[in-house]
Amino acid sequence: MEEVIDSSFFSEDLEEKSSVDVKKTGFENSFNERQVGSITMAIEPVSSRASLDVALEMFEQQPDLTAVPIEKDDAVIGVVERDVIEKNKASGFKLFASKTCGDYVKECPFTLNCADFIETVAAKVNDTAINVEIKHVIVLLNNRSFYGIMSIAKMNSKLEELRAQDMEKAAAIQQNMLKKNADAKKFPFDVCIYNKMANSVGGDYYIAKELCEGRYLIGCFDVSGKNVSAALLTVTLGSIFSMMCLQDSSKLSAAKLVVMLDNFLQEIVPVGNFITGALCFVDSKARAIDVYNCGHTNVFAYLKDEGGKGRVATLTPSFPPFGMGAVAQTIMEDKKGAYRMPIKPSLQINMYSDGFTDMQNDDGERYDEPRTKAFFGELFKTDVYSAEKTIEKTVKDWVGKALLPDDITVMNVRF
């Protein structure tokens, strides 16, 4: 069958068009979306001596036009803004035909270059907009010839759009990193992980990795701070563990790993920040578990007794948080070690970030520590297949329509 392209299949209405008469400059595709030139309206300037009727006619014919550039002595000095004209009309101010565009010009105290980056100039532009009440800025090409005008409102809208795009990409990177750090399907025990960030990106981090044959690391971390700054430190953690898994870790003891992590983070984490963490090292050959709680929330270990009931051990923080360079000193001077326990059937170890205890309901009531401990007692009775759903339902039922004040991570390890 011969293919025939019928133009009736296409509609010009689908293409978004502006009613602004923008001149062709030849530079339309020369700027990326982060540069000022990409949002600049290339409009022919009007002489300051021209009748105000010229600007009025342009506004009437071009509904989307917000300002007209005005030139004097072959240089663009500012703009006549639609808002000013319409405000004067509404107040009954008489716009005489004899008035010139120069009588209503709003001069710009500085100019921008097409190649300037929006994120770089935004603060300066907004500060000036507040101080001298301008809504448009003159834009030059190569800091020489006039190119067009930029709406400050459009700049802020574009800036918000760019930041939203960046946050979306950052969130995708963080979630992808976390998923790759939690491949526990081939473990000889079960690991259930629940994570919910309060914002697009957050400061909670978790890992479930095989360090070497028969040795496993399950960890839950909470970075001080929120949003992007905290997320950057979680990426640092991810990088450390990724490199560790590429190296021979068979001779690396749990104590050495914890000290090494603290020393490395001390060089990275800014002064005043820290990272809490609960790390569970599982040695399936030695049938033993070491738990290091470094300034983190309590770790709860549950085990059935001879009567079939659950017994619980609360593993409180025994080491300082990471990033302070004090873990090795605590081990040497205070002679503290990890919580060590044998691997037994029915043993469960629960780790969580403080976002779980801090979550609030619609009345502003915190979930708090007693409810958290009771929750893990109930979780101990569930089967492994319903653990994640149980955690998720608990969070949803408690939070309701309230906002999360912090990221939530819950890890349930079952033997």
N, C-alpha and C positions, 0 to 999 in steps of 0.2 A: 504494500500500500504506500502510495506517495505521501510524504509528510508535507502538510500545508500549514503554515503559521498564520493564523487569523488574528489580526490586531484587535478584534472585538473581545478576545479572551482577556485582554489587559485593560486595566483602568488607571487613568492618570490620577484619580482621587486617592489611590493607595499611597502615592508619594507625598510625603509631608513637605509642604512648600511654605516659605516665608513670604509675607507681604511686603517685606522691606526691599527696596531697590538697591541691591548690593552690586557694586561695580566689579568687573573682572580685573584681577590684578596679575594673574599668572603665577601667584604664590599660594593659591588656595590649598594645595596639597603638600606644601613645603614644611608644615609644622605638625608635630605630633600632638596628641590630645592634652598633653600636660603643659604645652606652651601657650603663651598669651595670644599668639597669632591665630590659634585654632578657634578662638571664641570672639575674635575681633570682627566688627562689622565694617567692611570697607565701603564707606559712604562718601560721596563727593562733598567737599566743604562748601559752605555758602559765605559770601562776603559779609563782613560786619556792617557794611554800608547798605546792604540789600534791605528792602522793605520787609517788615515782619510778616507780611502776607505770603512771602516765599516759604518761610518755615511753616506757617499755618496750613498752606496748601499741601506741603509734604506730609504733614501729620494727618491730614484728612484723607489723602490718597493712600497712605501706608499705615494701616492700623497698628502694626507691630513695631513701628518706629518709635523709639523712646527718647531719642535726642538727635539733634542736627549739629554737626561740627561747624564751627565758625572760624574763618580765617581773617587775618588782618596783616597787611604789609607782607603778603606771601607766606605767612606762618599761621598755623592753626593755634588759636589761643584758648579755646574752650568750646562749650556746647550751649545750645538753647534746648532746654529739657521740656518734654511734653507736659510733665507734671506741673511745672511752673506756669505754663500757659493756661492749662485747664483750671488750675487753682485760681488764677486771676479772673478767668471767665466766670467761675462759680461764685466768686465773691462780688461780682458785679463790676469788677474793674474794667474800665473801657480801654480796649486795645485799639489805639488810633492807627489808621493806615500809614500815617506819617512816621510812626515809630520804626526804627531799624532793628535788625537782628542784634546789632552790637549793644543795644540798650538792655537786652535780656540775657546776654551771654553769661555763663557760669564758667569762670576761668579755672583751668586745672593747674595746681601748684607744681606738678611734675609730669613727666611722660614715661611711658613704658616702652620697651623694645619687644618686637614680635617674638624674638627668640627667648625672652624671659620665661622662666618656669612659674606657673601659677602658684604652686605651693611656696615658692621662694618670696614672691612679692605680695602675697595675700595679706600678711600682717600689716605691712606698710600701707597698703591700699585701704584696708579697713580702718586703720587708725586715722588716716587722713580724711576718710569719708565722714567719720564722726566729728572731727575737729572743724572742718570747713564745709561740711554738708554738701559733698559732691556725690553724684550717682554714676558718673561716667569718667573714664580716663582716656586721654589721648595716647594713641599707640603709634610709634614710629617704626620704620623699616631700617634695620641696621643703624639705629640711633641717628638717622639723618632725615629721610623724607617721610612725610605724613602717610600713614597706611590706613588708619581708621579709628574707631572709638570702641572701647570695651565697657560694657555694662557691669558695674560692681555686683549687682544682684546676680547676673549670669555667672560671674566669676565664682561667687560663693556657692551657687548651685552646682557648678562644675566641680568645684573643690570637694563638695560633699559627695558627689558621684564618684570621684576618683578615690576618695578615702573608703567609700563603701566597697568599691572594687578591690582595693588593697586588703581590706579586712576579710572579704570573701575568699580571696586567694590564700591569705594567712590562715584562715580557719580550715580550709581544705588541706593545706600543708600539715597543720598540726594534727588534724584527725587522721590523715594518712599515716603520719609518723606513729601515732598512738596505736593504730590498728596493726602496723607491722611489728610493734613491740609487744604484741599480746597474742602471739601464735602459740597457744598452749594445747593444741589438739593432740599432739603426739606425746604429751607428758604422761607419766605413769600415775598421775593424780589429776584432779579436776580443779580448774581455776575459772571462777565466774567474776566478770568485771562489769561494773556499771559506772558510766561517766556522763555527767551533764554539766556543761559550762554555763556560767551565769551570763556571759556575753559571747560574742563571736569567737574570740580567743580567750584563753585563760591561763592560770598558773598551776593547774593540777597536772601531774604527770604520773604515769604508771608504766611498769614494765613486767613482762613475764617471758623470760628467755632461758634457753639452755646455754649455760656458760661453756660447758664441755661435757663429755659423755658421763651421764649419771649425776651431774651437778646442775642445779637450777637456781635462778634468781627471780623472786617475785617481789616487787617493790611499789610503794605508793609514796608520792612526793607532793609537797605543797610549797609553792614559791611565794614568798612575801610580796605583796603588791598585786596589781590587777592588770588586766588587758594586755596591751602590746609589750610593755616592759617585762611583765611576768612571763609572757609567752616566749620571749626571746631566750629567757633562762631555761625554759623547758626544752627548747631546741638544742641548747648547749648540753643538757642532760642526755638528750637523744643521741647527740653526736658522740658523747663519751662512751655510752653503752654500745653504740654501733661499732666503734673502733675496737672496743674490748672483745666483741664477739668475733672480730676478724683475726684476733691474735690468739695465741695459745694461753688459755686461762687455767690449764690443768693444775699448775703449781701455785696459783693465786689463791691464798686463803681468804676467808670471809673478812677477817680482821684487816688484812692488808688492803683489800678492795675498798673497805669503808674509809680507811685512812687516806688512801690514794684519791678517792673521790672528794674527800673534804679538802685536801691540799690543793687539788686542781681547781676546785670551785672557789677557793680563797682568792685565787688570782683573777677570777672572772666576776664574781658577785660584787656589786658596788658596796661601799661601806654603808652600814645601816640596813642592808638587805641580808636575807638568809633563806635557806631551803630546809624545811623539815622533811624527814623521811623515815619510813618504816620498811626495813628490808628483811625478807625471809629467804634464807639460804637453805636449800634442800639438797642433801647428799643421799641419794637413793641407795648407794652401795653401802654406806656406813649406817643407813637407816636412822639418820639424825637430822635435826632442823636447828638452825641458829637464827635467832631473831634479834636484829639491831634496831632499837627505837631511838632515833636521833632527833629529839625535840618534837616528835610528831604526836598525834592523838594516841590515846591508849589502843593497844592491840589486844584483842580478845581471843583466847584459845579455848575451845570447847572440846570435851571428851566425855564419852559415856562411862559411867562407873559400873561396878558389878551388878547393881540393881537395874541397870538400863537407863538411869536418869543422867542428865547432863551435868557435868562439872565445868566450871569456868575459871580461867586464870587471867587476871588483868596484867598485861605487860606494859607498865608505865615507862615514860622516857627515861633512859639511863645514860644517854649521851647528848651532848649539845647539838644544835642544828648544823647542817653542812654550810660551808662557806666562811666559817669563822676560824678555821685552822686549829680547833681545840679538841678534835676527836682523839688524835694520837696522844695528846697530853693527858686526857681523861683516862685512857687505857693504861698509860704508864704510871701516872701518879696515883690515881684512885684504884688502880688494878681492877677495873671493871671489865666484864666480858659480856658476851651476848647471852640472851635467854636461850638455853639449850634444852631440847626435849626430844625424846625418841619418836620415830614415826610409828603410830599405832592406828589400827582400823577405827574409823569414825571420827578421827581427829579433824577439827576444823579451825583454821586461823583466819581471823577477820581484821582487815585493815581499811581505814577510811580517812578521808580528809575532813577538816573541821567544818567544811561546808555542809556536811550531813547533820552535825549537831546544831549548826547555826541556822539551818533552814527554818523559816517562819511561816505560820499559817495566816489566814486572812485577818485574824485578830492580833497579829504581831507576836504571837507566843512562839518561843524557840522550841525546837525538838529536844534539845539538851541531852546531857550524858546519861541520865537514868533511863530514858526512853530508848536511847541508842543501845545500851547494854541489854535491855529487855528485848529489843528487836532482834539482836543477834541470837538471843536464846531461842526465839521463835523460829528464826531462820535455820537454826541447827536441826530443827525437827523436819524441815522440808526436804524433798528430794533434789538432786542436783539439777534436774531439768527445769524446775520451777523457781530456782533461786533468783535468776535475773529478773523474772517477771514480778516476783515478790518484792524485790528491792525497788523496782520501778513503780509499782503500785503504791508502796509506802510513801515514796517521795511525792507522787502526784496527789495522793489523798491528803497529805499533810499540807503541802504548799497551796493547793487549790488555785486560786487566781492571783495569789501574791507573787511578787518578784523574788527570784533567788538572790540573796545577798552575796553569795560566794559559790565557787565551783564545787561540785559534788563528785567524789570518787569513792566507790565501795568495792573492795576485793574480798572474795570469799574463796578460800583454798580448802579443798576437801581431800582427805586421804582414805 
